[in-house]
Amino acid sequence: MPAVWLSLSQNSPDILKQFDQLVVGGGLAGSLMAYRLWKAGQKVCWIKTSPHGSSTDVAAGLINPLVFRYLTPVWKVETLLPQAVSFYRQLEVECGRQFLHEITVAKLFGDQDQVLWQRKIRLPKVSRWVESIGAVADDPKLIQPWGAGFVNGYWLDTTMFLLAVEQLLSQHLNIIEGYFDSSKLEQSEEGIMYENSIIAKKLIFCEGWNAVNSSFFNFIPFRPVKGELLTLKIKDWKSNYLLNKDVFLLPIGDQFYCLGATYDWGDLSDTPTEAAKTDLLEKLKAFLPLGVEVVEHRAGVRPAVADRRPVAGWHPEFPHLAILNGLGARGLLIAPWLSQQLLELILNDKEIDAEVNPLRFWKK
Ligand SMILES: Cc1cc2nc3c(=O)[nH]c(=O)nc-3n(C[C@H](O)[C@H](O)[C@H](O)COP(=O)(O)OP(=O)(O)OC[C@H]3O[C@@H](n4cnc5c(N)ncnc54)[C@H](O)[C@@H]3O)c2cc1C
């Protein structure tokens, strides 16, 4: 710490609190980073607003290893998926809650899909994720003239996850509920000071799509995407599959299902729209023409980057500032691996994967 901050902290311990790490943001990225730093023995201060309405809170929570449009594996999925599953399982044990569930994804085929799938499953990198090709059995109400392909996926209950992690960390970290205001940040050669009261060696920004307003990381071409979801009640019909055809229908218990999701790059409010609701319901009707009751309608904004890769690493000019962001539409799959990458950079100076380094956008 700078000598002047240190002497202040020694003379006024109540005014200045010292930490190894300051984490900003209480969504998926911030929760994982705060957790990993704490587990690594760091003294962490976590500044967060309520996660209600964050992308993580709104998210459907799906983890699907394949991109259905082209039937290709998701970016780095062979590394990301095993890490994600073992990470969330370990966290479940620590929190004493189950929030990760296995689910079979049934991709209902369009007229060209059967041919595409038969061709692509000859590739081991695709076939390893495919359970079978056939049709959803014993479901006369479902329209599936070209059959379906089945894939092993996961569903993570993000609202329960956020609560469980916060409950765990509240016993170990200094958590400050509130908005981090960058104009109250001072930097020196040794670290940062916030609001004249908190000093830390490093500051990690995990602000979700609000990073578009960042004073420091605005050189990254963020391209946030709004998404909307409906919670439906469907009587006299039951499915254990996550059905997918233009939209997905996820069973979340009893007669309730989550229907999603839309993509809108223009309107970045978190206000649900009638247009999105109509669009989702019409797409559902094309394969499941049943009466449904809409019980909830939610909207959020995914923090995405123009090159469709996440970002994690140091700021090129401010050596105490780091970022974890750009999780896009697949945050649950990416975040465990990405937060581990950033942890090793921060604590062990291990080089970060070039594809996620914010330096890729830096032009002097
Ligand atoms: C409709 C929808 C469906 C989705 N479905 C899926 C899915 O099925 N599977 C999947 O993997 N992903 C899905 N996602 C994407 C997923 O939600 C994101 O990838 C991930 O949750 C992003 O996490 P984050 O922590 O970066 O951002 P967020 O969850 O948005 O968290 C950022 C938090 O930081 C807070 N914050 C920002 N600035 C400050 C500040 N200055 N001070 C204090 N706090 C601050 C924000 O208020 C927010 O709480 C979906 C997203 C949406 C919108």
The ligand as an SDF file (V2000), in Angstrom:
LIG
                    3D

 53 58  0  0  0  0  0  0  0  0999 V2000
  -33.2110  -14.1940  -21.0730 C   0  0  0  0  0  0  0  0  0  0  0  0
  -31.8520  -14.7680  -20.7960 C   0  0  0  0  0  0  0  0  0  0  0  0
  -31.6710  -16.1330  -20.8300 C   0  0  0  0  0  0  0  0  0  0  0  0
  -30.4100  -16.6780  -20.5960 C   0  0  0  0  0  0  0  0  0  0  0  0
  -30.2760  -18.0340  -20.5950 N   0  0  0  0  0  0  0  0  0  0  0  0
  -29.0780  -18.5870  -20.3640 C   0  0  0  0  0  0  0  0  0  0  0  0
  -28.9320  -19.9890  -20.3360 C   0  0  0  0  0  0  0  0  0  0  0  0
  -29.9040  -20.7320  -20.4950 O   0  0  0  0  0  0  0  0  0  0  0  0
  -27.6850  -20.5020  -20.1250 N   0  0  0  0  0  0  0  0  0  0  0  0
  -26.5940  -19.6970  -19.9230 C   0  0  0  0  0  0  0  0  0  0  0  0
  -25.4930  -20.2080  -19.7320 O   0  0  0  0  0  0  0  0  0  0  0  0
  -26.7090  -18.3610  -19.9150 N   0  0  0  0  0  0  0  0  0  0  0  0
  -27.9210  -17.7770  -20.1390 C   0  0  0  0  0  0  0  0  0  0  0  0
  -28.0410  -16.4290  -20.1430 N   0  0  0  0  0  0  0  0  0  0  0  0
  -26.8060  -15.6180  -20.0320 C   0  0  0  0  0  0  0  0  0  0  0  0
  -26.2950  -15.5200  -18.6000 C   0  0  0  0  0  0  0  0  0  0  0  0
  -27.3040  -14.9550  -17.8250 O   0  0  0  0  0  0  0  0  0  0  0  0
  -25.0270  -14.6540  -18.5710 C   0  0  0  0  0  0  0  0  0  0  0  0
  -24.0250  -15.2210  -19.3870 O   0  0  0  0  0  0  0  0  0  0  0  0
  -24.4240  -14.5260  -17.1600 C   0  0  0  0  0  0  0  0  0  0  0  0
  -25.3610  -14.7180  -16.1680 O   0  0  0  0  0  0  0  0  0  0  0  0
  -23.7810  -13.1640  -17.0060 C   0  0  0  0  0  0  0  0  0  0  0  0
  -23.3040  -13.0270  -15.6980 O   0  0  0  0  0  0  0  0  0  0  0  0
  -22.5770  -11.6820  -15.2430 P   0  0  0  0  0  0  0  0  0  0  0  0
  -22.2360  -11.8310  -13.8100 O   0  0  0  0  0  0  0  0  0  0  0  0
  -21.4970  -11.3280  -16.1990 O   0  0  0  0  0  0  0  0  0  0  0  0
  -23.6970  -10.5270  -15.4330 O   0  0  0  0  0  0  0  0  0  0  0  0
  -24.9760  -10.2490  -14.5370 P   0  0  0  0  0  0  0  0  0  0  0  0
  -25.6530  -11.4810  -14.1390 O   0  0  0  0  0  0  0  0  0  0  0  0
  -25.8010   -9.2190  -15.2580 O   0  0  0  0  0  0  0  0  0  0  0  0
  -24.3870   -9.6130  -13.2020 O   0  0  0  0  0  0  0  0  0  0  0  0
  -23.7970   -8.3480  -13.1350 C   0  0  0  0  0  0  0  0  0  0  0  0
  -24.1890   -7.7490  -11.8070 C   0  0  0  0  0  0  0  0  0  0  0  0
  -23.3450   -6.6480  -11.5170 O   0  0  0  0  0  0  0  0  0  0  0  0
  -24.1410   -5.5690  -11.0600 C   0  0  0  0  0  0  0  0  0  0  0  0
  -23.4080   -4.3310  -11.2850 N   0  0  0  0  0  0  0  0  0  0  0  0
  -23.1310   -3.7620  -12.4770 C   0  0  0  0  0  0  0  0  0  0  0  0
  -22.4160   -2.6370  -12.2790 N   0  0  0  0  0  0  0  0  0  0  0  0
  -22.2350   -2.5290  -10.9250 C   0  0  0  0  0  0  0  0  0  0  0  0
  -21.5880   -1.5750  -10.1040 C   0  0  0  0  0  0  0  0  0  0  0  0
  -20.9400   -0.5090  -10.6180 N   0  0  0  0  0  0  0  0  0  0  0  0
  -21.6290   -1.7520   -8.7530 N   0  0  0  0  0  0  0  0  0  0  0  0
  -22.2570   -2.8370   -8.2050 C   0  0  0  0  0  0  0  0  0  0  0  0
  -22.8860   -3.7770   -8.9510 N   0  0  0  0  0  0  0  0  0  0  0  0
  -22.8690   -3.6120  -10.2840 C   0  0  0  0  0  0  0  0  0  0  0  0
  -25.4280   -5.7120  -11.8610 C   0  0  0  0  0  0  0  0  0  0  0  0
  -26.4740   -4.9830  -11.2560 O   0  0  0  0  0  0  0  0  0  0  0  0
  -25.6230   -7.2130  -11.8070 C   0  0  0  0  0  0  0  0  0  0  0  0
  -26.2670   -7.5890  -10.6100 O   0  0  0  0  0  0  0  0  0  0  0  0
  -29.2930  -15.8380  -20.3330 C   0  0  0  0  0  0  0  0  0  0  0  0
  -29.4860  -14.4710  -20.2470 C   0  0  0  0  0  0  0  0  0  0  0  0
  -30.7500  -13.9230  -20.4670 C   0  0  0  0  0  0  0  0  0  0  0  0
  -30.9370  -12.4290  -20.3600 C   0  0  0  0  0  0  0  0  0  0  0  0
  1  2  1  0
  2  3  1  0
  2 52  2  0
  3  4  2  0
  4  5  1  0
  4 50  1  0
  5  6  2  0
  6  7  1  0
  6 13  1  0
  7  8  2  0
  7  9  1  0
  9 10  1  0
 10 11  2  0
 10 12  1  0
 12 13  2  0
 13 14  1  0
 14 15  1  0
 14 50  1  0
 15 16  1  0
 16 17  1  0
 16 18  1  0
 18 19  1  0
 18 20  1  0
 20 21  1  0
 20 22  1  0
 22 23  1  0
 23 24  1  0
 24 25  2  0
 24 26  1  0
 24 27  1  0
 27 28  1  0
 28 29  2  0
 28 30  1  0
 28 31  1  0
 31 32  1  0
 32 33  1  0
 33 34  1  0
 33 48  1  0
 34 35  1  0
 35 36  1  0
 35 46  1  0
 36 37  1  0
 36 45  1  0
 37 38  2  0
 38 39  1  0
 39 40  1  0
 39 45  2  0
 40 41  1  0
 40 42  2  0
 42 43  1  0
 43 44  2  0
 44 45  1  0
 46 47  1  0
 46 48  1  0
 48 49  1  0
 50 51  2  0
 51 52  1  0
 52 53  1  0
M  END
$$$$
